[in-house]
């Protein structure tokens, strides 16, 4: 199993101009590693819809790579999104399923059937051609560059140790800049950044 840092740091070090959309237990750890205008925290009341949002961004920005860190609990809430992603043909989307087996920021409640769920098999059944599974930090880090440059949509299932991140406050006391504003304001900020860079 990887730690959250082992999952996120290799991407932060390789980051160029990808949009990175994070969910729930990933939002604070990513904010400790990145303060980029193309970061977006899909947390708060958006649980279960992070992959949907990432697909929308990928379709609106087909020339830019979109990386989505979705939780296993959130993914379980919207498995139909996997079929929608495949049907869309979004070749610029890399969807990570962060498998910590808990709803971490609401109190580490167990995700139903977490130990039995195989998101790679589910993704293949939905039509994903490119599916990866990692449980070892070294193997993951060595493969990441190829994973991020292959034509999508790709699903990457990563086993991660549970942490102890609590609820998101969306206040100035949050250490990450992208968590210091409302979800709505963050969405406007991302849109402005994408529009400026496209222009």
N, C-alpha and C positions, 0 to 999 in steps of 0.2 A: 504494500500500500504506500501511496505517496502522501507526504504532508501537503497542505495547501500551498506552502511556499515552493515546494518542489514542482508542483503543478504550474504555478503562475510565473515564477521568476524566469524560466527559460523563454517564455513568450514575451515578457517585458523586455528582456535583453535583445530579442530579435525584432521587436516592434518597429514598424516603419509608419505607414499611414492607414493601417487597418482600423475599421470600426470595431471596438470591443464592447460587447454588451454583457453585463454580469447580472447575476441573480442571487438573491438571498444570502447564503453563507459566503459567497465569493465577493460580495460588493466591498466590504471593508478590506480584506486582504489584498484585493487588486488595487484599491485606492492607496494602500501603503507602498505599492510598487510603481504606480503610474499616476500621473496628473496630466493627462492628454485631453485635448479638446474633443477627441473622437471617442472618449469613454462615456458609457451610459449605464447607470445603475437602474435596472428594472426590478425594483423591490416594492415594498409597501403592499398595496392592494393588488398588485399586478401578478401575484403568484399564479403560476400555471400558464402565463401568456408570454413569457420571455422569448421562447423560440418563435412564436408568432410574430412578435415585434421584430426580431432579427431577420426573419424572412422578408418582412415588408421593407426593411432598410436595404437588404440585399437586392430585392427586385427594383427598388428605386435608384440604386447605385450599382448597376451591373459591372462597372469597371473597377470597383473597389472590393477588396476582401472584407467580409464581415465574419467576425469570430464571436460566437455566443457561448457563454458558460452558463449552462442550465443545470439546476439541481435535479437529482433523481426523483425527489418528491414532486417537484414542479413538472418534470417530464411525464411522470405517471398521470398527472392531472389532465394532460392534453396529448395523449398518444396519437390522436388523429392528425396532429400537426405534422407528424413524420410523413404521412401519405401526402399531405398538402405540399410539403417541401419538395418531395420527389416529383410530384405532378407539375410544380412550378418550373422545374429545370434550372434552379438557381445554382449556377456553377461557381459562384463566388462565396458560398456559405459553408463555414466549418462549424458544426454544432458539437460542443462538448457536453457530455452528461457526467456531472461530477457526482460520483456514487459514494456519498458518506453514510448512506442508509438512515439518515435522520432528517427531521425538519428542524434544522439547527437553530435558526434565529427565533423560533417560537418556543423553544424549550427542549430540543433534542428528542421529540417524540419519534418513535420508530416509523419509518416509511413502510406501508403494508407490503408484505412479501419481498422486502428488500433483499434478503439473502438469496431468493430464488429467481429474481428478475434478471433476464439477460437482454439488455438493451441492444446489443449487437444483433442478436437473432431477430428481435422485434424490428429493428431498422432494416435488416435484409428482407424480412417479410413485407415491409412497406415499400421496398424497391430501391433502397440505397445500394449503390454499387461499391462505394468506398466506405468501409467500416473498420475501425481500429479499436483495440482493447489494450489498456496498459495497467499494470499493477506494480511496475518497477520503475523507479525514478531515472535510472541510467538509460534504460531502453527507451523510455519516453523522450528524454532530452535528445537522444541521438536521432530519433525519428521525426521530431517536431518540425524541422524545416521542410521536409518532404510533405508532411501532412498539411502544412499551411500553404503549400504551393500547388498541390494536386487539384485538378478540376473537381469542384463540388457537384452536388452537395455531399459532404462527408460527415459521418458521425464518429465521434471519438469518445469512447467510454473509459473513464479513469477511476480506479478505486482510490479513495482518499480517506484518510483518518478523520473522524469527526472532530470538530473544534468546539469552541464555546462562545461564538459570536452571538450577541443579543439582538433585540429589535433595533431597527434603524430609526433614528430620531428626526432626521432631516433638519437639523439645527446647526448653528455655527459651531457648536461644540464637537461636531463630527470631524475627525481628522482629515478625511478625504474631501476635497473640494466638490466633487460631484455628488456628495451626500449632504451638502450644506444648503441645498435648495429643494423645492418641491419637485415631485416627479414631472409635473407639467412644465415647470421652468427648465428642468434638465432636458426635456424633450425639445423645447424651443432652442435651447443652447446647441444641442446636437444638430438640429436642422440648420441653424445659422452657420455652423462650422462646415457642414456638408455643402451647403449652397455656396459659401465663400470659396471652398477648395475646388468645387466643380467649375466655378466661374474663372 
